[in-house]
Amino acid sequence: MGILRRTPQLPDQVRAALPDAKPLAWATAAGGETGVVTVDHLAIVAKDGAVREIPWTLFDGADWDDETATLTLREVDGGTHALRLPDDPRRFTQAVRMRIEASLVHVVQRPVPGGGMVRAAVRRDPAGTLSSQVSILGTAREDREVLDLAAEVEAEARGAVGLPV
């Protein structure tokens, strides 16, 4: 017996902006923009219909703040997107988490002496191509010791999945 899955119906304005979208979940934020989770990316549709599509491989993670009902998505390059979600956000937030995690193949992280963290992630894009990303958190990014550690951690992550180091 098959399981019936209901595809969430997008609001008309969002459907017009994303005519080919196959949404897994969507949520309209308090500011009026709508986040649409697809297999390949998060689409953020502004009130004026402008669309920004961000591949899951560019997200480092997301945090939920229960007090403000805000989901903050962190990009690998340090950018953030905060969506205040007035309605029940569970389906949307779970879909975001699953898609970010689905792009991760392998992660290696190490603390930086004196504080901070270096993290290397090998990600798989929708075409199946593997690439690595390095995040340096909570410490100076120009410090030679930190940069050397970042290169070491990235080489370890890449080597673990058979990518050239």
Buried (B, 14 or more C-beta within 10 A) or exposed (E): EEEEEEEBEBEEBBBEBBEEBEBBBBBBBEEEBBBBBBEBBBBBBEEEEEBEBBBBBBBBBBEBEEEEBBBBBBEBEEEEBEBBBEEEBEBBBEBBBEBBEEBBBBBBEBEBEEEBBBBBBBBBBEEEEBEBBBBBBEBEBEBEEBBEBBBBBBBBBBBBEEBEE
